[in-house]
Amino acid sequence: MRIENEMRKGLLDILKGKFLVSGDAPKNWLFLLFASFLAALMISSSHNADKKVLEIAALNEEVRELRSEFVEGRSHVQQLKLESTLRKTVAEKGLVPSENPPRKIKVKSAE
């Protein structure tokens, strides 16, 4: 019974804040300031980490979009380089492939 009364009294003293005005109060105030500083530092660090995670997710999405655009552009260029596509393009301008294959011209040096 006596222990319960002492525990109850100690808990009531903490809830009433008597530890902040007692004889060794400066030590308690320093500890509370230190604990508050650490809590603020932890919250700030957590917010910065969350911000970085969101930024990384946005950059990954942008990389995916740019990679998709690159692949689409590369396939379009490969399509344009095909001989059949080139033939259609030059045929519209009136050019047709030669019926005679090209021949090599050999030049002999006069030594």
Backbone as ProteinMPNN parsed JSONL, in Angstrom:
{"seq_chain_A": "MRIENEMRKGLLDILKGKFLVSGDAPKNWLFLLFASFLAALMISSSHNADKKVLEIAALNEEVRELRSEFVEGRSHVQQLKLESTLRKTVAEKGLVPSENPPRKIKVKSAE", "coords_chain_A": {"N_chain_A": [[0.828, -1.183, 0.0], [1.939, 1.193, 0.812], [3.933, 1.53, -1.079], [2.435, 1.833, -3.385], [1.176, 4.282, -2.883], [3.408, 5.967, -2.886], [4.292, 5.651, -5.526], [2.066, 6.626, -6.857], [2.112, 9.265, -5.913], [4.562, 10.118, -6.981], [3.999, 9.914, -9.726], [1.92, 11.775, -9.929], [3.36, 14.073, -9.245], [5.05, 14.275, -11.461], [3.14, 14.645, -13.513], [2.051, 17.068, -12.715], [4.198, 18.685, -13.041], [6.15, 19.262, -11.18], [8.794, 18.584, -11.151], [9.984, 20.442, -12.721], [10.228, 22.752, -11.285], [11.538, 22.211, -8.983], [14.406, 21.804, -6.753], [16.609, 20.838, -8.309], [15.984, 21.74, -10.851], [17.235, 23.2, -13.074], [18.89, 21.265, -14.276], [16.985, 19.469, -15.216], [15.627, 21.133, -17.011], [17.632, 21.592, -18.931], [17.966, 19.014, -19.914], [15.409, 18.638, -21.056], [15.419, 20.624, -23.029], [17.52, 19.653, -24.614], [16.429, 17.164, -25.402], [14.205, 18.116, -26.835], [15.5, 19.474, -28.898], [16.771, 17.302, -30.187], [14.479, 15.896, -31.015], [13.35, 17.736, -32.822], [15.397, 17.795, -34.709], [15.318, 15.143, -35.61], [12.748, 15.052, -36.772], [13.071, 16.934, -38.818], [15.066, 15.684, -40.324], [13.674, 13.408, -41.141], [11.682, 14.57, -42.759], [13.285, 15.623, -44.794], [14.337, 13.254, -45.856], [11.985, 12.044, -46.823], [11.332, 13.915, -48.787], [13.468, 13.562, -50.538], [12.997, 10.925, -51.367], [10.588, 11.227, -52.781], [11.498, 12.917, -54.798], [13.348, 11.274, -56.098], [11.629, 9.294, -57.065], [10.122, 10.814, -58.886], [12.141, 11.528, -60.697], [12.879, 8.993, -61.626], [10.555, 8.297, -62.996], [10.622, 10.24, -64.996], [12.947, 9.433, -66.326], [12.093, 6.971, -67.336], [10.123, 7.874, -69.148], [11.703, 9.409, -70.918], [13.412, 7.417, -71.899], [11.571, 5.852, -73.246], [10.76, 7.677, -75.235], [13.205, 7.898, -76.572], [13.588, 5.273, -77.569], [11.387, 5.107, -79.264], [11.995, 7.162, -81.085], [14.405, 6.151, -82.137], [13.525, 3.808, -83.418], [11.913, 4.964, -85.337], [13.801, 6.354, -86.896], [15.308, 4.172, -87.824], [13.396, 2.984, -89.394], [13.148, 4.933, -91.361], [15.623, 4.674, -92.59], [15.487, 2.339, -94.016], [15.738, 0.515, -97.083], [13.44, 0.206, -98.656], [11.802, 2.282, -97.76], [13.363, 4.47, -98.49], [13.344, 4.159, -101.272], [10.624, 4.654, -101.846], [10.481, 7.337, -101.059], [12.301, 8.669, -102.802], [11.156, 7.967, -105.191], [8.865, 9.464, -105.282], [9.945, 11.854, -105.971], [10.71, 11.48, -108.502], [12.916, 9.91, -109.043], [14.477, 6.853, -109.888], [15.722, 3.558, -109.235], [18.84, 2.537, -110.677], [19.09, 0.511, -113.596], [21.304, -0.738, -114.505], [23.993, -2.146, -112.862], [26.383, -0.5, -110.727], [29.824, 0.136, -111.727], [33.219, -0.551, -110.877], [35.793, 1.81, -111.078], [38.987, 1.638, -112.127], [42.023, 3.131, -111.62], [45.128, 3.395, -113.006], [48.308, 4.073, -111.82], [50.829, 6.197, -113.167], [53.777, 5.201, -113.121]], "CA_chain_A": [[0.0, 0.0, 0.0], [2.817, 2.348, 0.92], [4.629, 1.657, -2.365], [1.454, 2.355, -4.338], [0.994, 5.71, -2.597], [4.614, 6.671, -3.325], [4.283, 5.651, -6.996], [0.994, 7.542, -7.251], [2.59, 10.622, -5.618], [5.603, 10.408, -7.973], [3.338, 10.121, -11.012], [1.215, 13.059, -9.853], [4.379, 15.13, -9.287], [5.483, 14.399, -12.867], [2.04, 15.227, -14.281], [1.875, 18.469, -12.306], [5.379, 19.418, -13.464], [6.938, 19.693, -10.03], [10.216, 18.362, -11.426], [10.494, 21.617, -13.425], [10.403, 23.861, -10.351], [12.192, 21.735, -7.771], [15.763, 22.296, -6.545], [17.505, 20.495, -9.423], [15.233, 22.05, -12.072], [18.058, 23.546, -14.255], [19.333, 20.031, -14.926], [15.818, 18.946, -15.934], [15.352, 22.013, -18.155], [18.648, 21.331, -19.958], [17.64, 17.744, -20.556], [14.224, 18.834, -21.899], [15.845, 21.372, -24.221], [18.29, 18.734, -25.437], [15.484, 16.199, -25.992], [13.41, 18.847, -27.834], [16.376, 19.696, -30.051], [16.92, 16.026, -30.893], [13.207, 15.579, -31.671], [13.23, 18.621, -33.99], [16.387, 17.317, -35.685], [14.811, 13.894, -36.173], [11.615, 15.387, -37.642], [13.633, 17.591, -39.997], [15.747, 14.651, -41.108], [12.636, 12.569, -41.731], [11.065, 15.317, -43.86], [14.256, 15.681, -45.888], [14.398, 11.926, -46.464], [10.755, 11.867, -47.601], [11.441, 14.774, -49.961], [14.408, 12.912, -51.458], [12.336, 9.742, -51.933], [9.644, 11.702, -53.802], [12.278, 13.446, -55.918], [13.902, 10.126, -56.818], [10.518, 8.665, -57.791], [9.798, 11.67, -60.036], [13.236, 11.413, -61.664], [12.777, 7.666, -62.254], [9.452, 8.374, -63.965], [11.112, 11.031, -66.132], [13.897, 8.581, -67.055], [11.3, 6.003, -68.106], [9.505, 8.571, -70.271], [12.743, 9.765, -71.885], [13.875, 6.186, -72.532], [10.519, 5.476, -74.186], [10.87, 8.584, -76.376], [14.414, 7.539, -77.298], [13.352, 4.023, -78.315], [10.454, 5.441, -80.334], [12.738, 7.932, -82.09], [15.373, 5.275, -82.798], [12.81, 2.918, -84.344], [11.466, 5.799, -86.46], [14.974, 6.592, -87.744], [15.629, 2.91, -88.492], [12.382, 2.817, -90.437], [13.486, 5.856, -92.446], [16.842, 4.227, -93.252], [15.244, 1.132, -94.803], [15.816, 0.732, -98.533], [12.094, 0.347, -99.209], [11.333, 3.63, -97.448], [14.122, 5.395, -99.339], [12.845, 4.037, -102.654], [9.343, 5.371, -101.933], [10.73, 8.774, -100.93], [12.917, 9.207, -104.026], [10.231, 7.73, -106.309], [7.963, 10.615, -105.309], [10.666, 12.967, -106.593], [10.998, 11.113, -109.889], [14.147, 9.135, -109.158], [14.279, 5.404, -109.839], [17.017, 2.868, -109.155], [19.476, 2.237, -111.964], [18.935, -0.885, -114.012], [22.662, -1.257, -114.664], [24.708, -2.025, -111.595], [27.571, 0.352, -110.82], [31.099, -0.563, -111.956], [34.381, 0.062, -110.26], [36.734, 2.431, -112.007], [40.341, 1.424, -111.637], [42.97, 4.067, -112.198], [46.495, 2.911, -112.851], [49.223, 5.198, -111.683], [51.87, 6.206, -114.207], [55.101, 5.181, -112.478]], "C_chain_A": [[0.872, 1.245, 0.0], [3.535, 2.609, -0.408], [3.68, 2.24, -3.413], [1.242, 3.847, -4.14], [2.202, 6.513, -3.071], [4.661, 6.751, -4.855], [3.232, 6.63, -7.518], [1.439, 8.991, -7.055], [3.644, 11.039, -6.644], [5.002, 10.692, -9.35], [2.592, 11.449, -11.036], [2.192, 14.231, -9.894], [4.866, 15.352, -10.717], [4.396, 15.072, -13.695], [1.817, 16.701, -13.945], [3.074, 19.323, -12.711], [6.226, 19.906, -12.318], [8.439, 19.504, -10.277], [10.835, 19.558, -12.165], [10.754, 22.799, -12.493], [11.094, 23.431, -9.072], [13.632, 22.246, -7.73], [16.715, 21.998, -7.699], [16.823, 20.728, -10.778], [16.124, 22.439, -13.25], [18.553, 22.314, -15.013], [18.186, 19.437, -15.757], [15.513, 19.796, -17.17], [16.364, 21.772, -19.275], [18.353, 20.02, -20.697], [16.44, 17.895, -21.486], [14.573, 19.609, -23.17], [16.63, 20.478, -25.177], [17.379, 17.72, -26.134], [14.622, 16.868, -27.063], [14.225, 19.102, -29.089], [16.544, 18.419, -30.862], [15.631, 15.647, -31.629], [13.026, 16.433, -32.918], [14.194, 18.186, -35.088], [15.905, 16.04, -36.368], [13.648, 14.152, -37.137], [12.113, 16.025, -38.934], [14.312, 16.576, -40.91], [14.736, 13.749, -41.817], [11.961, 13.266, -42.913], [12.005, 15.402, -45.06], [14.354, 14.337, -46.604], [13.16, 11.668, -47.319], [10.806, 12.69, -48.89], [12.362, 14.14, -51.007], [13.762, 11.697, -52.123], [11.358, 10.161, -53.034], [10.377, 12.234, -55.028], [12.869, 12.314, -56.752], [12.812, 9.425, -57.628], [10.157, 9.481, -59.029], [10.878, 11.565, -61.105], [13.213, 10.048, -62.363], [11.665, 7.646, -63.299], [9.891, 9.15, -65.205], [12.094, 10.218, -66.975], [13.141, 7.562, -67.894], [10.67, 6.653, -69.329], [10.537, 8.914, -71.346], [13.283, 8.529, -72.614], [12.849, 5.729, -73.574], [10.572, 6.365, -75.433], [12.087, 8.234, -77.227], [14.195, 6.296, -78.154], [12.411, 4.294, -79.488], [11.161, 6.201, -81.449], [13.725, 7.063, -82.854], [14.672, 4.348, -83.792], [12.305, 3.704, -85.554], [12.622, 6.061, -87.428], [15.365, 5.314, -88.479], [14.639, 2.639, -89.618], [12.708, 3.71, -91.633], [14.714, 5.405, -93.219], [16.631, 2.979, -94.119], [15.234, 1.455, -96.295], [14.433, 0.939, -99.139], [11.542, 1.754, -98.935], [12.051, 4.662, -98.303], [13.638, 5.347, -100.782], [11.527, 4.793, -102.827], [9.575, 6.88, -101.926], [11.313, 9.349, -102.213], [12.024, 8.98, -105.233], [9.239, 8.886, -106.421], [8.614, 11.811, -105.989], [11.092, 12.649, -108.025], [12.278, 10.341, -110.071], [13.817, 7.658, -109.038], [15.642, 4.747, -109.756], [17.549, 2.549, -110.559], [19.281, 0.77, -112.301], [20.285, -1.537, -114.234], [23.396, -1.091, -113.346], [25.949, -1.129, -111.757], [28.83, -0.491, -111.039], [32.221, 0.207, -111.282], [35.253, 0.652, -111.35], [38.108, 2.285, -111.398], [41.255, 2.399, -112.371], [44.37, 3.537, -111.928], [47.415, 4.128, -112.779], [50.338, 5.077, -112.713], [53.232, 6.319, -113.532], [56.155, 4.705, -113.385]], "O_chain_A": [[0.597, 2.218, -0.703], [3.722, 3.758, -0.809], [4.093, 3.056, -4.237], [1.14, 4.597, -5.111], [2.046, 7.614, -3.6], [5.023, 7.785, -5.416], [3.464, 7.361, -8.481], [1.186, 9.846, -7.904], [3.63, 12.172, -7.124], [5.445, 11.6, -10.053], [2.622, 12.166, -12.036], [1.901, 15.262, -10.5], [5.072, 16.491, -11.135], [4.685, 15.966, -14.49], [1.433, 17.486, -14.813], [2.982, 20.55, -12.724], [6.959, 20.883, -12.471], [9.259, 20.196, -9.673], [12.058, 19.681, -12.232], [11.435, 23.749, -12.879], [11.219, 24.238, -8.151], [14.032, 23.038, -8.583], [17.552, 22.837, -8.032], [17.064, 19.991, -11.734], [15.808, 22.042, -14.372], [18.626, 22.321, -16.242], [18.404, 18.961, -16.871], [15.186, 19.27, -18.233], [15.989, 21.749, -20.447], [18.472, 19.929, -21.918], [16.441, 17.346, -22.588], [14.085, 19.29, -24.254], [16.436, 20.531, -26.391], [17.543, 17.452, -27.324], [14.337, 16.257, -28.093], [13.723, 18.968, -30.205], [16.467, 18.449, -32.09], [15.687, 15.133, -32.746], [12.6, 15.931, -33.957], [13.842, 18.207, -36.267], [16.072, 15.881, -37.577], [13.576, 13.535, -38.2], [11.634, 15.696, -40.019], [14.143, 16.616, -42.128], [14.938, 13.375, -42.973], [11.699, 12.642, -43.941], [11.573, 15.268, -46.205], [14.443, 14.294, -47.831], [13.271, 11.13, -48.421], [10.381, 12.228, -49.949], [12.076, 14.175, -52.204], [13.96, 11.466, -53.316], [11.301, 9.533, -54.091], [9.937, 12.029, -56.159], [12.888, 12.392, -57.981], [13.056, 9.008, -58.76], [9.913, 8.919, -60.097], [10.566, 11.519, -62.295], [13.495, 9.959, -63.558], [11.819, 7.047, -64.364], [9.571, 8.765, -66.33], [12.074, 10.304, -68.202], [13.508, 7.314, -69.043], [10.671, 6.075, -70.416], [10.283, 8.735, -72.537], [13.577, 8.59, -73.808], [13.218, 5.273, -74.656], [10.445, 5.873, -76.554], [12.018, 8.268, -78.456], [14.572, 6.268, -79.326], [12.615, 3.768, -80.582], [10.948, 5.915, -82.628], [13.876, 7.207, -84.067], [15.178, 4.128, -84.892], [12.271, 3.178, -86.667], [12.44, 5.997, -88.644], [15.722, 5.374, -89.656], [15.012, 2.123, -90.672], [12.561, 3.294, -92.782], [14.839, 5.725, -94.401], [17.523, 2.609, -94.882], [14.783, 2.522, -96.713], [14.271, 1.76, -100.042], [10.886, 2.341, -99.796], [11.438, 5.614, -98.786], [13.534, 6.383, -101.44], [11.33, 5.487, -103.824], [8.949, 7.615, -102.69], [10.873, 10.404, -102.671], [12.118, 9.723, -106.21], [8.822, 9.247, -107.522], [7.923, 12.68, -106.522], [11.755, 13.455, -108.678], [12.691, 10.137, -111.212], [13.0, 7.25, -108.212], [16.633, 5.344, -110.177], [16.781, 2.323, -111.494], [19.301, -0.097, -111.428], [20.402, -2.761, -114.161], [23.413, 0.001, -112.779], [26.492, -1.035, -112.858], [28.913, -1.644, -110.617], [32.178, 1.429, -111.139], [35.425, 0.059, -112.415], [38.362, 2.751, -110.287], [41.248, 2.469, -113.6], [44.746, 3.267, -110.787], [47.308, 5.069, -113.566], [50.736, 3.972, -113.081], [53.772, 7.416, -113.394], [57.32, 4.632, -112.993]]}, "name": "protein", "num_of_chains": 1, "seq": "MRIENEMRKGLLDILKGKFLVSGDAPKNWLFLLFASFLAALMISSSHNADKKVLEIAALNEEVRELRSEFVEGRSHVQQLKLESTLRKTVAEKGLVPSENPPRKIKVKSAE"}
